[in-house]
Amino acid sequence: MRYIYLPLYLLLSLSASGQDVPNYLGGSSFDQIVVTTSSDYQRDGWAEMASGMKTISGEGLDAPVMEASRFLAQAALGADMDEIQKVQEMGIDAWVEEQFVMEPSSYIGILEDLFSDIYDAYLAEGGDSKDFRCRPKWYHTNYAWWEMVVTGEDLLRQRIALALSEILVISKEKSDLENYGYAVASYYDVLIKHAFGNYKDLLLDVTLHPAMGNYLSHLNNPKANPEEFVFPDENYGREFMQLFSVGIHELNQDGTLKTDGNGEPIPTYSDADIAGISAVFTGLGAGKISDCWEDGALKFGLGIRKIDMTVPMIMYPEYHEAGVKKIIGGYEIAAGQDGIQDIQAAITHVFNHPNVGPFLAKRLIQQLVKSNPTPAYVRRVAEVFADNGNGIRGDMQAIIKAILLDDEARSCAALQDERSGKLRSPILRYTHLVRAMDKFSPSGKYWNTGNDFLEATHQHPLHAPSVFNFYQPGFQPNGALMEVELVAPEFQLLNSVTGITYFDVVNKWIMKEELLRHRETGSNREVYLDIYNLMGGARDPEVLINELDILLTHGQLSEDARAILREELWNYEGRGIDLLVDRTHLALYFLLISPDYTIFK
């Protein structure tokens, strides 16, 4: 047995030097070490103890827990202390692997259950069943989304699904989908399903989904009939290339633009390519009659009021363009094939285009990690898209690991780079708080309308104003960022109105302790913030600040912000329980509106 007595200055010196001393400082072989100290310390009324052994075991050091918290801010929609400690104990790699095999949530399953509950309650109050028409409305789908986010354990899958929903966009906002909740939930389940699958399979299922068919108008898209001035709708064909796969300019594998002899960007596709691929996406129609519609046969041309919007579209050969179709890169799809074979051939060809890897890599990195990845980071992820190590292209699990485990996502050097970071989008600020905090739901439900939040911040899942999402990936706000040629996509949502209304939203969350709220009749509409466990730490402002730094700012709370908050909390007047409540409210409100929370690094 070894007896060691180390003065504190030596311990700090060894830690700062980065020396590899696994048997002494936070290593795994300290069980044979006895530490002699002048005293241990435990404050009256506090369970925590400062002991000499912790200088050797590493227990209580902030760095590991902060790294776990920061990782979960990238890989989940928010995490509480239990999940942070789980990552700290398991390690990031093991947590990711566990998430890969976890049972996925079913958005449509949750929606069906809650809509049934609402329907039964409505009938019990004397309502007319005809008013429901078997179709959940936009706010019912919001209820189900929040129920899934709050209760689901598939944290990584849900984070990727949300990211994909802002790339492969459909929207309830100002569209026919507003009152077709099952269609929207079914589409989102496609994103959940393929979040850990293959990107090519995702592109096919997205193409065949009637929600996308309705949103980008290739549902009931007929072949050309020049005599009647009928031509294939080009909406989906164009956006399929521009937004879902190759982008508008040719890219190097590191995401930088290829240029011609004059230094100009090279277009990825032409108008003729749009027309060619749009001809491929003809002849798709309803796959099933809606159970709510008793009359009529299945046929091409049925509108969404009559069809089952959860069943993939099928091909109606007589309405499919039968001739040769020339698409991007001069590739020709031969005449006479089955229409679904045409679609599969086109998707396979586009999927294999060299642009898709860097295009998708940069979009996902911007969603999960940082707004301005280096070309080297994009290239590393694009190479994994091209080959997962086993000769497979488009493997989403490999891509996710490449993004989240890369040095630019994990290393201290990348964290300290002033070009690193991103504005946390409003919805991620919201979900992170809801997942991180204790909550009290009198009804046992976690439904949320989300309308007030959408109005205040201009963002809520599946409510994008257009197929171009809530913000452009290349958006540059005026000022310093533009001057140094950096992009900041989420800043497109920040303006003189939303900057103020966000404060109002935070005030409701914290001061009124109202996190979620739905619009159904009856009582218990709210889900409340529960600050009881935080109030114990509020006895000492430094303890409260440290705990919230772990949960909300991941160890990135600046010294200036910490000093301001510490002074305000110590000077706050009050006694007993009221003082603890007020300190906790103030600390939460301050952090949620601070740059240290809104800007993630």
C-alpha positions in Angstrom: 0.0 0.0 0.0 1.3 3.5 -0.9 1.0 6.5 1.3 1.1 9.8 -0.5 1.1 13.3 0.9 1.0 16.0 -1.9 0.6 19.7 -1.2 -2.1 21.3 -3.2 0.2 23.4 -5.3 1.9 20.3 -6.6 -1.4 18.6 -7.5 -2.4 21.7 -9.4 1.0 21.8 -11.1 0.8 18.2 -12.3 -2.7 18.7 -13.5 -1.8 21.9 -15.4 1.2 20.3 -17.0 -0.9 17.6 -18.6 1.4 14.8 -17.3 0.1 11.3 -17.6 -0.3 10.3 -13.9 -3.1 7.8 -14.0 -2.3 6.2 -10.7 -2.4 9.4 -8.8 -4.7 12.1 -10.3 -8.1 11.0 -11.3 -6.8 7.7 -12.6 -8.2 4.2 -12.3 -5.7 2.6 -9.9 -6.0 4.8 -6.8 -7.6 2.1 -4.6 -4.3 1.3 -3.0 -3.5 4.9 -2.2 -4.1 6.4 1.2 -4.3 10.2 1.4 -3.4 12.0 4.5 -4.8 15.5 4.9 -5.1 18.0 7.8 -8.9 17.8 7.6 -11.9 17.1 5.5 -14.6 19.7 5.3 -18.4 19.5 5.3 -20.6 22.5 5.8 -23.5 22.3 8.2 -26.7 21.2 6.5 -24.9 20.1 3.3 -24.5 16.5 2.2 -21.4 17.2 0.1 -17.9 16.8 1.6 -14.5 18.1 0.5 -12.1 15.2 1.2 -8.5 14.6 0.5 -9.2 11.4 -1.5 -11.0 13.5 -4.1 -7.7 15.1 -5.0 -6.5 11.7 -6.1 -9.6 10.0 -7.4 -10.7 13.0 -9.5 -14.2 12.8 -8.1 -15.8 16.2 -8.1 -13.7 17.6 -10.9 -15.9 19.6 -13.3 -14.2 18.9 -16.6 -15.7 15.4 -17.2 -19.3 16.4 -16.3 -19.0 19.6 -18.4 -17.9 17.6 -21.4 -20.8 15.2 -21.0 -23.2 18.1 -20.7 -21.7 19.8 -23.8 -21.9 16.6 -25.8 -25.5 16.1 -24.9 -26.3 19.6 -26.1 -25.1 18.5 -29.5 -26.5 14.9 -29.5 -29.9 15.4 -27.8 -32.7 17.9 -27.5 -31.7 18.5 -23.9 -30.6 16.4 -20.9 -31.0 16.3 -17.2 -28.4 15.6 -14.6 -29.1 11.8 -14.6 -28.4 11.6 -18.4 -25.3 13.8 -18.0 -23.9 11.5 -15.3 -24.8 8.5 -17.4 -22.7 9.8 -20.3 -19.9 10.6 -17.9 -19.9 7.1 -16.5 -20.4 5.2 -19.8 -18.3 7.4 -22.1 -19.5 9.1 -25.2 -18.8 6.2 -27.6 -20.7 3.7 -25.5 -23.7 6.1 -25.1 -23.9 6.6 -28.8 -23.8 2.8 -29.5 -26.6 2.3 -26.9 -28.7 5.0 -28.6 -28.2 3.3 -32.0 -30.0 0.1 -30.8 -32.7 1.9 -28.7 -36.3 1.4 -29.8 -37.4 4.4 -31.8 -40.3 6.6 -30.7 -43.5 6.5 -32.7 -44.8 10.0 -33.3 -47.9 8.8 -35.1 -48.6 6.3 -32.3 -48.5 9.0 -29.7 -50.7 11.2 -31.8 -53.3 8.4 -32.3 -53.5 7.8 -28.6 -53.9 11.4 -27.6 -56.3 12.2 -30.4 -58.4 9.2 -29.2 -58.4 10.6 -25.7 -59.5 14.1 -26.9 -62.2 12.6 -29.2 -63.6 10.5 -26.3 -63.6 13.5 -24.0 -65.3 15.6 -26.7 -68.1 13.1 -27.2 -68.6 12.7 -23.4 -69.2 16.5 -23.3 -72.0 16.2 -26.0 -69.9 17.0 -29.0 -70.7 16.0 -32.6 -68.4 13.3 -34.0 -68.6 14.9 -37.5 -66.6 17.9 -36.2 -63.5 15.7 -36.0 -63.5 14.1 -39.4 -60.8 11.6 -38.3 -58.1 14.3 -38.7 -56.0 15.7 -36.0 -55.2 19.4 -36.5 -51.9 21.2 -36.3 -52.0 21.8 -32.6 -52.7 18.1 -31.9 -49.5 17.2 -33.8 -47.7 19.8 -31.6 -49.1 18.1 -28.5 -47.8 14.7 -29.7 -44.4 16.1 -30.7 -43.8 17.5 -27.2 -45.1 14.4 -25.5 -42.5 12.4 -27.6 -39.7 14.9 -26.8 -40.3 15.0 -23.1 -40.9 11.3 -22.5 -38.8 9.6 -25.2 -35.5 7.9 -24.4 -34.2 7.8 -28.0 -32.5 11.1 -27.5 -30.0 10.9 -30.3 -32.5 9.6 -32.9 -34.9 12.5 -32.0 -32.1 15.0 -32.3 -31.2 13.8 -35.8 -34.8 13.6 -36.8 -35.3 17.3 -35.9 -32.1 18.2 -37.9 -33.4 16.2 -40.9 -36.8 18.0 -40.7 -35.0 21.3 -41.3 -33.3 19.9 -44.4 -36.0 17.7 -45.9 -38.7 20.2 -45.1 -42.4 19.9 -45.1 -44.5 22.4 -43.2 -48.0 22.9 -41.7 -47.5 26.6 -42.0 -49.7 28.1 -44.7 -50.2 24.7 -46.4 -52.9 22.1 -46.9 -51.1 20.0 -44.3 -52.2 22.2 -41.4 -55.3 20.0 -40.7 -53.8 16.6 -41.7 -52.0 15.7 -38.5 -51.5 12.0 -39.3 -49.8 12.9 -42.5 -47.3 15.2 -40.8 -46.6 12.7 -38.0 -46.2 9.9 -40.4 -43.7 11.9 -42.4 -41.7 12.8 -39.3 -41.7 9.1 -38.4 -39.9 8.5 -41.8 -37.1 10.8 -40.5 -37.1 9.0 -37.2 -36.9 5.6 -38.9 -34.0 6.5 -41.3 -32.1 8.7 -38.8 -29.9 5.7 -38.2 -30.4 4.1 -41.6 -29.1 5.0 -45.1 -29.5 8.3 -46.7 -30.5 6.8 -50.1 -33.4 4.9 -48.4 -34.5 8.1 -46.7 -34.6 10.0 -50.1 -36.8 7.3 -51.6 -39.3 7.2 -48.7 -39.4 11.0 -48.5 -40.1 11.0 -52.3 -43.0 8.6 -52.0 -44.6 10.1 -48.9 -47.9 11.8 -49.7 -47.2 14.7 -47.3 -44.1 15.6 -49.3 -46.1 14.9 -52.5 -48.7 17.4 -51.4 -46.2 19.9 -50.1 -44.0 20.0 -53.2 -46.8 19.1 -55.7 -45.7 15.8 -57.2 -48.8 14.0 -55.8 -51.0 13.6 -58.9 -48.2 15.0 -61.1 -49.2 13.8 -64.7 -47.0 13.2 -67.7 -46.8 15.8 -70.4 -49.8 16.5 -72.7 -48.6 19.4 -74.9 -51.8 19.6 -76.8 -53.5 20.6 -73.5 -50.5 22.6 -72.3 -49.9 20.1 -69.5 -46.3 19.5 -68.4 -44.8 17.8 -65.4 -44.7 19.9 -62.3 -41.0 20.8 -61.6 -41.3 21.8 -58.0 -40.2 18.6 -56.4 -37.5 17.8 -59.0 -35.9 21.1 -58.4 -35.9 21.1 -54.6 -34.9 17.4 -54.6 -31.6 18.5 -56.1 -31.2 21.9 -54.7 -32.1 21.3 -51.1 -32.1 17.5 -50.5 -29.0 16.2 -52.3 -26.5 18.1 -54.5 -27.0 21.8 -54.0 -26.8 24.4 -56.7 -23.0 24.5 -57.2 -20.4 21.8 -57.6 -18.4 21.2 -54.5 -15.0 19.8 -53.6 -15.1 17.1 -51.0 -14.3 19.6 -48.3 -17.4 21.6 -49.1 -15.6 24.5 -50.9 -16.8 25.6 -54.3 -15.4 24.3 -57.5 -14.8 27.1 -60.0 -14.3 27.3 -63.8 -11.5 29.0 -65.7 -12.9 32.4 -64.9 -13.1 31.7 -61.2 -16.9 31.4 -61.3 -18.9 28.7 -59.4 -20.0 25.8 -61.6 -23.7 25.0 -61.6 -24.6 21.5 -60.5 -27.6 21.1 -62.9 -29.4 22.9 -65.7 -33.0 23.7 -66.5 -33.0 20.7 -68.7 -31.9 18.5 -65.8 -34.8 19.9 -63.7 -37.2 19.0 -66.5 -35.7 15.6 -66.9 -35.9 14.6 -63.3 -39.4 16.1 -62.9 -40.5 13.8 -65.7 -39.3 10.9 -63.5 -41.5 12.1 -60.6 -44.8 11.7 -62.6 -47.6 9.2 -62.2 -47.5 9.1 -58.4 -50.9 9.0 -56.7 -52.8 7.8 -53.6 -51.8 4.5 -52.2 -55.0 4.0 -50.1 -58.4 5.6 -49.7 -58.9 7.2 -46.3 -60.9 5.2 -43.7 -62.9 8.4 -43.2 -64.0 8.4 -46.8 -66.4 5.5 -47.5 -67.2 6.1 -51.1 -65.1 6.0 -54.3 -62.4 3.8 -55.8 -58.7 4.2 -55.6 -57.6 6.2 -58.7 -55.1 8.8 -59.9 -56.1 12.4 -59.1 -57.7 11.9 -55.7 -57.1 14.9 -53.4 -55.8 14.7 -49.9 -59.2 14.9 -48.4 -60.0 11.5 -49.7 -56.8 9.6 -49.3 -54.8 8.0 -46.5 -51.9 10.4 -46.1 -49.9 7.9 -44.1 -49.6 5.3 -46.9 -46.8 5.8 -49.5 -47.9 6.9 -53.0 -48.0 4.3 -55.7 -47.4 4.5 -59.4 -50.2 4.9 -61.9 -48.4 3.9 -65.2 -50.7 5.6 -67.6 -49.8 8.9 -66.0 -46.1 8.3 -65.9 -43.8 9.8 -68.5 -42.7 6.9 -70.6 -39.9 8.2 -72.7 -36.1 8.5 -72.1 -35.3 10.9 -69.3 -32.0 12.7 -69.2 -31.1 13.9 -65.7 -28.1 15.5 -63.9 -24.7 14.6 -65.3 -26.1 13.5 -68.7 -27.4 10.2 -67.2 -30.2 8.7 -69.2 -33.0 6.6 -67.8 -34.2 4.3 -70.5 -37.8 4.3 -71.8 -40.2 1.6 -71.0 -39.3 0.9 -67.4 -41.8 0.8 -64.6 -42.3 4.2 -63.0 -41.0 3.2 -59.6 -37.9 1.7 -61.2 -37.4 5.1 -62.9 -37.6 6.8 -59.5 -35.2 4.4 -57.9 -32.7 4.8 -60.8 -32.9 8.6 -60.5 -32.4 8.6 -56.8 -29.6 6.1 -56.9 -27.8 8.2 -59.6 -28.2 11.5 -57.7 -27.3 9.8 -54.4 -24.0 8.8 -56.0 -23.2 12.3 -57.1 -19.9 13.5 -55.4 -21.7 16.6 -54.1 -24.1 14.7 -51.8 -21.4 13.8 -49.2 -20.0 17.3 -48.6 -23.5 18.9 -49.0 -25.1 16.8 -46.3 -22.1 16.8 -44.1 -22.0 20.6 -43.8 -25.7 20.8 -43.3 -25.7 18.3 -40.4 -22.5 19.8 -38.8 -24.2 23.2 -38.8 -27.3 21.7 -37.2 -25.5 19.7 -34.5 -22.1 21.3 -33.8 -21.1 24.6 -35.3 -22.1 27.1 -38.0 -18.6 27.3 -39.6 -16.9 24.0 -39.8 -13.5 24.0 -41.3 -13.1 22.4 -44.8 -11.1 19.7 -43.2 -14.0 18.8 -40.9 -16.4 18.7 -43.8 -14.0 16.5 -45.8 -13.6 14.0 -43.0 -17.4 13.6 -42.6 -17.9 13.5 -46.4 -15.3 10.7 -46.7 -17.3 8.7 -44.2 -20.5 9.4 -46.2 -18.7 8.0 -49.3 -17.5 4.9 -47.4 -18.3 3.9 -43.8 -15.2 1.7 -43.7 -17.1 -1.3 -45.0 -17.7 -0.1 -48.5 -21.2 1.4 -47.8 -22.2 4.8 -48.9 -24.7 7.0 -47.0 -24.5 5.1 -43.7 -26.2 7.6 -41.3 -24.8 5.9 -38.1 -21.2 6.4 -39.4 -21.9 9.9 -40.5 -23.4 10.8 -37.0 -20.3 9.4 -35.2 -18.0 11.2 -37.6 -19.7 14.5 -36.8 -20.0 14.1 -33.0 -16.7 12.4 -32.3 -14.6 14.6 -34.5 -11.9 16.8 -32.9 -13.7 19.9 -34.0 -16.7 18.7 -31.9 -14.8 17.4 -29.0 -11.3 19.0 -28.5 -10.5 21.9 -26.2 -8.6 23.6 -29.0 -11.7 23.7 -31.2 -13.8 24.9 -28.3 -11.5 27.9 -27.8 -11.4 28.8 -31.5 -13.2 32.1 -31.8 -14.6 31.0 -35.2 -16.3 28.1 -33.4 -19.9 28.0 -32.1 -23.4 28.7 -33.2 -26.5 30.5 -32.1 -28.7 28.0 -30.4 -32.0 28.0 -32.3 -35.1 29.1 -30.3 -36.6 25.6 -30.4 -33.4 24.1 -29.0 -33.3 26.6 -26.2 -36.8 25.5 -25.4 -36.4 21.8 -25.6 -33.1 21.9 -23.7 -34.7 23.7 -20.8 -37.7 21.3 -20.7 -35.5 18.2 -20.8 -32.9 19.6 -18.3 -35.3 20.8 -15.6 -37.6 18.9 -13.2 -41.2 19.2 -14.2 -44.6 18.8 -12.6 -47.6 17.7 -14.7 -50.9 17.4 -12.8 -52.5 15.6 -15.7 -49.5 13.3 -16.4 -49.4 14.6 -19.9 -46.8 16.8 -21.7 -48.9 18.4 -24.4 -47.9 21.8 -25.7 -49.7 23.9 -28.3 -46.5 25.8 -29.1 -48.4 28.6 -30.9 -47.3 31.4 -28.5 -43.7 30.2 -28.9 -44.0 30.2 -32.7 -45.4 33.7 -32.7 -42.7 34.9 -30.3 -39.7 33.3 -32.0 -40.9 32.4 -35.5 -39.9 28.8 -35.0 -41.6 25.5 -34.1 -40.9 22.1 -35.6 -42.8 21.5 -38.9 -43.9 25.1 -39.1 -41.2 26.4 -41.4 -42.3 29.4 -43.6 -41.1 27.6 -46.7 -39.2 24.6 -48.1 -36.1 26.7 -47.4 -36.6 26.2 -43.7 -36.6 28.8 -41.0 -33.2 30.2 -41.9 -30.7 29.8 -44.7 -27.5 27.8 -44.1 -25.4 30.6 -45.7 -27.0 33.5 -43.9 -24.7 36.3 -42.8 -25.9 39.0 -40.4 -24.6 42.4 -41.0 -21.6 43.4 -39.0 -18.6 41.7 -37.6 -19.5 38.2 -38.8 -20.0 39.3 -42.3 -16.7 41.2 -42.3 -14.8 38.1 -41.4 -16.9 36.0 -43.9 -18.6 33.8 -41.3 -22.1 32.5 -41.5 -24.6 32.4 -38.7 -27.8 30.7 -40.0 -29.9 31.0 -36.8 -29.4 34.7 -36.6 -31.9 35.0 -39.5 -34.6 34.4 -36.8 -33.2 37.1 -34.5 -34.4 40.6 -35.0 -35.7 43.6 -32.9 -39.0 41.9 -32.4 -38.0 38.3 -31.6 -35.1 39.4 -29.5 -37.6 41.0 -27.1 -40.4 38.5 -27.3 -38.0 35.7 -26.4 -37.5 37.5 -23.1 -41.2 37.4 -22.6 -41.3 33.7 -23.3 -38.5 33.1 -20.7 -40.4 35.1 -18.2 -43.4 32.8 -18.6 -41.2 29.7 -18.3 -39.3 30.9 -15.2 -41.3 33.5 -13.3 -44.7 31.9 -13.9 -43.1 28.4 -13.9 -45.2 27.4 -16.9 -43.2 25.3 -19.3 -45.9 23.7 -21.5 -49.6 24.4 -22.1 -52.4 23.0 -24.3 -55.8 24.3 -25.3 -58.1 21.4 -24.6 -61.1 22.0 -22.3 -61.0 21.0 -18.7 -58.4 21.5 -16.0 -54.7 20.7 -15.7 -53.6 22.2 -19.0 -50.2 23.2 -17.8 -46.9 21.5 -17.1 -45.0 23.5 -14.5 -41.3 24.0 -13.8 -40.3 22.3 -10.5 -37.4 24.2 -8.9 -37.5 22.3 -5.5 -34.2 20.5 -6.0 -32.4 23.6 -7.2 -33.5 25.6 -4.2 -31.2 23.7 -1.9 -28.2 25.0 -3.8 -29.6 28.5 -3.7 -28.5 28.8 -0.1 -25.1 29.5 -1.5 -25.3 31.3 -4.9 -22.0 29.8 -6.0 -23.4 26.3 -5.7 -26.6 27.3 -7.6 -24.5 28.9 -10.3 -22.3 25.9 -10.7 -25.2 23.5 -11.0 -27.0 25.6 -13.6 -23.7 26.0 -15.5 -23.6 22.2 -15.8 -27.2 21.9 -16.9 -27.6 24.9 -19.2 -24.2 26.4 -20.2 -22.0 23.3 -20.1 -19.1 24.9 -18.3 -19.1 27.9 -20.7 -20.5 30.5 -18.3 -18.1 33.4 -18.6 -16.4 34.9 -15.6 -18.1 38.3 -16.2 -21.5 36.7 -16.3 -20.7 34.6 -13.2 -19.5 37.7 -11.3 -22.6 39.7 -12.1 -25.0 36.9 -11.2 -23.1 36.1 -8.0 -23.3 39.7 -6.8 -27.0 39.9 -7.7 -27.9 36.7 -5.9 -25.9 37.6 -2.7 -27.5 41.0 -2.6 -31.0 39.8 -3.2 -33.2 40.6 -0.2 -35.5 38.2 1.4 -35.7 35.4 3.9 -36.4 31.7 4.1 -38.1 29.9 1.3 -39.0 33.1 -0.5 -35.3 34.0 -0.8 -34.5 30.6 -2.2 -37.3 30.8 -4.7 -36.4 34.3 -5.8 -32.7 33.4 -6.2 -33.5 30.4 -8.2 -35.9 32.2 -10.5 -33.4 35.1 -11.0 -30.5 32.7 -11.8 -32.5 30.7 -14.3 -33.9 33.8 -16.0 -30.5 35.5 -16.2 -28.8 32.4 -17.7 -31.6 31.7 -20.3 -31.3 35.2 -21.8 -27.5 35.4 -21.5 -25.1 35.0 -24.5 -23.6 32.1 -22.7 -26.8 30.0 -23.1 -27.9 31.3 -26.5 -24.5 31.0 -28.1 -23.3 27.4 -28.0 -19.7 26.5 -28.3 
